[in-house]
Amino acid sequence: MAAWDGDRVRRCGLGHLHWGRYGAAGVLAYSQGKVLLQLRAAWTPGGNTWGLFGGARHRDEDPVTGALREAAEESTLPPDTVRVHGLFEEDHGNWAYHTVFGTVPAPLHVGPASNETEAAAWVPEEEVERLPLFEPFALAWPALRAGLREPVLVVDCANVMGARADGWWRDRAGAAARLRDDIGALSDCGLTGIEPFDLCFPEIVLVVEGAARGIGTGATAIRVVDAPRSGDDMIVELVAGTEPQARSIVVTADRELRQRCQAHGATVLGPRWLLSQLG
């Protein structure tokens, strides 16, 4: 891959000119109610406006790699501090811009690292639209704001197993372990159908109860929680304790549990949605 091989203008399917021969990507970093923004240098397109750190992708460079590389070239943000949790694509036909959502544990000091950046700032999310914004970012901001908080997917293991005819009734622990491993395989490739993302990489929590307790995490990155009594009560407790910069998405078909979780602000999706991701 030649350095800067994507640094060219390209005309999209809508007839507009965009920077990035192979598309472009930027990082929308979020921390403790604030987003990291770049004040674009006066000489750049949209100079003296605020937007995301990002730029043209290289040939065969995926959006996450491209966005983090560009952010590191334009600022002092360490890429390894960003926990990526989603992608949002703006497809213009023959050209696309990907916003990479990521959570940073604390709003560490970030400064300029190239002449493209006049300044960097952590801006409270409610104050973003008060700034003079780079026009493409201003148009996308209302949709992007919905994806700032890191998604936590809480899976009602017993309920999802019940929707999967794989002989779970003969060996609940074995069926729970299979479900854990299958969901764990999604961690790297991502999930679809979680708004506003085109692709989502949530923290995944599997709540198990009864005979399924004790299966552990296996070789996955999933967090497995053994409910000491009711799995439903454990799920509600987890949802109620969601951190301010995260949001809970519960997978269950149980009506009462759905209502209890929604009362705490959680989104609820059905088992069929999750099972369809598993193939």
C-alpha positions as CSV (number, residue, x, y, z in Angstrom):
1,M,0.0,0.0,0.0
2,A,1.5,3.3,-1.1
3,A,1.5,6.1,1.5
4,W,-1.3,8.6,0.9
5,D,-2.6,6.6,-2.1
6,G,-6.2,7.7,-1.2
7,D,-5.4,11.4,-1.1
8,R,-7.3,12.4,-4.3
9,V,-10.6,13.9,-5.1
10,R,-13.4,11.7,-6.3
11,R,-16.8,12.4,-7.8
12,C,-19.6,10.5,-6.2
13,G,-22.7,9.0,-7.8
14,L,-24.6,12.2,-6.9
15,G,-22.2,14.3,-8.9
16,H,-20.4,15.9,-6.0
17,L,-16.6,16.1,-5.4
18,H,-15.2,14.5,-2.2
19,W,-11.8,14.1,-0.7
20,G,-10.7,10.5,-0.7
21,R,-10.2,8.2,-3.7
22,Y,-11.4,5.2,-1.7
23,G,-13.8,7.0,0.6
24,A,-13.1,8.7,3.9
25,A,-13.6,8.1,7.6
26,G,-13.5,10.0,10.9
27,V,-13.6,9.3,14.6
28,L,-16.4,10.5,16.8
29,A,-14.9,9.9,20.3
30,Y,-17.1,10.2,23.3
31,S,-16.2,10.5,27.0
32,Q,-18.3,11.5,30.0
33,G,-20.9,13.5,28.1
34,K,-18.4,15.2,25.7
35,V,-17.3,14.6,22.1
36,L,-13.9,15.3,20.7
37,L,-13.9,17.8,17.9
38,Q,-11.3,19.3,15.5
39,L,-11.2,23.0,14.6
40,R,-10.2,22.8,11.0
41,A,-7.2,25.0,9.9
42,A,-8.2,28.1,7.9
43,W,-6.6,26.8,4.7
44,T,-8.6,23.5,4.6
45,P,-12.0,23.1,3.0
46,G,-14.5,24.3,5.6
47,G,-11.7,26.1,7.5
48,N,-12.4,27.6,10.9
49,T,-15.3,25.2,11.5
50,W,-15.6,22.3,13.9
51,G,-15.8,18.7,12.8
52,L,-14.3,15.2,13.3
53,F,-10.7,14.1,13.0
54,G,-10.5,12.0,9.9
55,G,-9.7,12.0,6.2
56,A,-9.1,9.8,3.1
57,R,-8.8,6.1,3.4
58,H,-6.0,4.2,1.7
59,R,-6.6,1.4,-0.7
60,D,-7.9,-1.8,1.1
61,E,-8.0,0.1,4.4
62,D,-11.0,-0.6,6.5
63,P,-13.0,2.3,7.9
64,V,-11.9,1.8,11.6
65,T,-8.2,1.6,10.7
66,G,-8.5,4.6,8.4
67,A,-10.3,6.7,10.9
68,L,-8.0,6.0,13.8
69,R,-4.9,6.5,11.6
70,E,-6.2,9.9,10.4
71,A,-7.1,10.9,14.0
72,A,-3.6,10.0,15.1
73,E,-2.0,12.0,12.2
74,E,-4.1,15.1,13.0
75,S,-4.1,15.0,16.8
76,T,-2.4,13.6,19.8
77,L,-5.3,11.2,20.6
78,P,-3.8,7.8,21.3
79,P,-5.7,5.3,19.1
80,D,-5.5,2.5,21.7
81,T,-7.6,4.6,24.1
82,V,-10.6,4.5,21.8
83,R,-13.0,1.5,22.3
84,V,-14.8,1.3,19.0
85,H,-18.5,0.5,19.3
86,G,-20.1,1.3,16.0
87,L,-20.0,2.4,12.4
88,F,-22.3,4.8,10.5
89,E,-22.1,5.0,6.7
90,E,-23.1,7.9,4.5
91,D,-23.2,6.3,1.1
92,H,-23.2,8.8,-1.8
93,G,-22.8,6.2,-4.5
94,N,-19.3,5.3,-5.6
95,W,-18.0,7.1,-2.5
96,A,-18.8,6.8,1.2
97,Y,-17.9,8.4,4.5
98,H,-17.8,6.3,7.6
99,T,-18.1,7.7,11.1
100,V,-16.4,5.5,13.7
101,F,-17.9,5.8,17.1
102,G,-15.7,5.1,20.1
103,T,-15.7,5.5,23.8
104,V,-12.7,7.0,25.7
105,P,-12.6,6.3,29.5
106,A,-11.8,10.0,30.3
107,P,-11.5,13.2,28.3
108,L,-7.7,13.2,28.2
109,H,-5.8,16.2,26.8
110,V,-5.7,16.2,23.0
111,G,-3.9,18.8,20.9
112,P,-3.1,19.4,17.2
113,A,-0.6,17.1,15.5
114,S,-0.6,18.5,12.0
115,N,-1.2,21.8,10.2
116,E,-4.7,20.6,9.3
117,T,-5.7,21.2,12.9
118,E,-6.1,24.6,14.5
119,A,-7.3,23.2,17.8
120,A,-9.0,20.2,19.5
121,A,-11.6,20.3,22.2
122,W,-13.9,18.1,24.2
123,V,-17.3,19.7,23.7
124,P,-20.4,18.8,25.8
125,E,-22.8,17.1,23.4
126,E,-25.6,19.6,24.1
127,E,-23.3,22.4,23.0
128,V,-22.1,20.9,19.7
129,E,-24.7,22.5,17.5
130,R,-24.0,25.9,18.9
131,L,-20.6,25.9,17.3
132,P,-19.8,26.8,13.7
133,L,-19.7,23.3,12.3
134,F,-18.2,21.8,9.1
135,E,-21.3,21.5,6.9
136,P,-21.2,17.7,6.3
137,F,-20.8,17.1,10.0
138,A,-23.6,19.6,10.9
139,L,-26.0,17.7,8.6
140,A,-25.1,14.3,10.1
141,W,-25.0,15.4,13.7
142,P,-28.7,14.8,14.6
143,A,-28.3,11.1,13.5
144,L,-24.8,10.7,14.9
145,R,-25.8,12.0,18.4
146,A,-28.0,8.9,18.9
147,G,-24.9,6.7,18.7
148,L,-22.6,8.4,21.2
149,R,-23.3,6.1,24.2
150,E,-21.6,2.7,24.1
151,P,-24.2,-0.1,23.6
152,V,-24.3,-2.9,26.1
153,L,-26.2,-5.9,24.8
154,V,-27.8,-7.9,27.6
155,V,-28.9,-11.3,26.5
156,D,-31.6,-13.3,28.3
157,C,-30.0,-16.7,27.8
158,A,-32.9,-18.9,28.8
159,N,-35.4,-17.0,26.6
160,V,-33.1,-17.0,23.5
161,M,-32.3,-20.7,24.0
162,G,-36.1,-21.4,24.1
163,A,-36.4,-19.8,20.6
164,R,-33.6,-22.1,19.3
165,A,-34.6,-25.6,18.5
166,D,-31.2,-27.3,19.1
167,G,-32.2,-29.8,21.8
168,W,-31.5,-27.3,24.7
169,W,-34.0,-29.1,26.9
170,R,-31.7,-32.2,27.1
171,D,-28.7,-30.2,28.2
172,R,-29.3,-26.6,29.3
173,A,-25.6,-26.0,30.2
174,G,-24.4,-27.3,26.9
175,A,-27.0,-25.3,24.9
176,A,-26.0,-22.1,26.9
177,A,-22.3,-22.7,26.1
178,R,-23.1,-23.1,22.4
179,L,-25.1,-19.9,22.4
180,R,-22.3,-18.1,24.3
181,D,-19.7,-19.3,21.7
182,D,-21.9,-18.4,18.7
183,I,-22.6,-14.9,20.0
184,G,-19.0,-14.5,20.9
185,A,-18.1,-15.0,17.3
186,L,-20.1,-11.9,16.4
187,S,-17.9,-9.7,18.6
188,D,-15.3,-9.2,15.9
189,C,-17.5,-9.0,12.8
190,G,-20.2,-6.9,14.5
191,L,-24.0,-6.8,14.6
192,T,-26.5,-5.1,12.4
193,G,-30.0,-3.8,13.2
194,I,-29.0,-1.6,16.2
195,E,-29.8,2.0,15.4
196,P,-28.2,4.3,14.4
197,F,-25.3,2.1,13.5
198,D,-24.8,0.2,10.2
199,L,-22.5,-2.1,12.2
200,C,-22.3,-2.3,16.0
201,F,-19.7,-3.7,18.3
202,P,-21.4,-3.7,21.7
203,E,-20.2,-5.1,25.0
204,I,-22.1,-8.3,25.3
205,V,-23.5,-9.7,28.6
206,L,-25.1,-13.1,28.7
207,V,-27.3,-13.7,31.8
208,V,-27.7,-17.4,32.7
209,E,-29.8,-19.0,35.4
210,G,-30.6,-22.4,36.8
211,A,-28.8,-25.5,35.3
212,A,-26.9,-23.2,32.9
213,R,-25.0,-21.4,35.7
214,G,-21.3,-22.0,35.8
215,I,-20.5,-22.2,32.0
216,G,-18.0,-19.3,32.3
217,T,-16.8,-17.2,29.4
218,G,-15.1,-19.9,27.5
219,A,-12.8,-18.5,24.8
220,T,-15.1,-15.5,24.2
221,A,-14.9,-11.9,25.2
222,I,-18.5,-12.1,26.4
223,R,-19.2,-11.3,30.0
224,V,-21.3,-14.2,31.5
225,V,-23.4,-13.4,34.6
226,D,-24.8,-16.2,36.8
227,A,-28.1,-15.1,38.2
228,P,-28.3,-16.4,41.8
229,R,-32.1,-16.6,41.5
230,S,-34.3,-15.1,38.8
231,G,-32.6,-14.3,35.5
232,D,-35.2,-11.6,34.9
233,D,-34.4,-9.8,38.1
234,M,-30.6,-10.0,37.3
235,I,-31.2,-8.4,33.9
236,V,-33.3,-5.6,35.4
237,E,-30.6,-5.0,38.0
238,L,-27.9,-4.8,35.2
239,V,-30.1,-2.4,33.2
240,A,-30.8,-0.2,36.1
241,G,-27.1,0.1,36.9
242,T,-26.1,1.1,33.4
243,E,-23.3,3.7,33.4
244,P,-24.3,7.2,32.2
245,Q,-22.1,6.9,29.0
246,A,-23.6,3.6,28.0
247,R,-27.0,2.4,26.9
248,S,-28.6,-1.0,27.4
249,I,-30.1,-3.2,24.7
250,V,-31.9,-6.3,26.1
251,V,-32.6,-9.4,24.0
252,T,-35.7,-11.1,25.2
253,A,-39.3,-12.0,24.1
254,D,-40.6,-12.0,27.7
255,R,-43.3,-9.3,27.8
256,E,-43.1,-8.5,31.5
257,L,-39.2,-8.3,31.4
258,R,-39.5,-6.1,28.3
259,Q,-41.7,-3.6,30.2
260,R,-39.4,-3.7,33.3
261,C,-36.3,-3.0,31.1
262,Q,-38.0,-0.2,29.1
263,A,-39.0,1.5,32.4
264,H,-35.2,1.9,32.9
265,G,-34.7,3.3,29.5
266,A,-33.5,0.2,27.7
267,T,-34.1,-0.8,24.1
268,V,-35.5,-4.3,23.7
269,L,-35.0,-6.6,20.7
270,G,-36.4,-10.1,20.2
271,P,-34.5,-13.4,20.1
272,R,-35.3,-13.7,16.3
273,W,-33.2,-10.6,15.7
274,L,-30.2,-12.1,17.5
275,L,-30.6,-15.6,16.0
276,S,-30.8,-14.1,12.5
277,Q,-27.3,-12.7,13.1
278,L,-26.0,-16.1,13.9
279,G,-27.0,-17.6,10.5
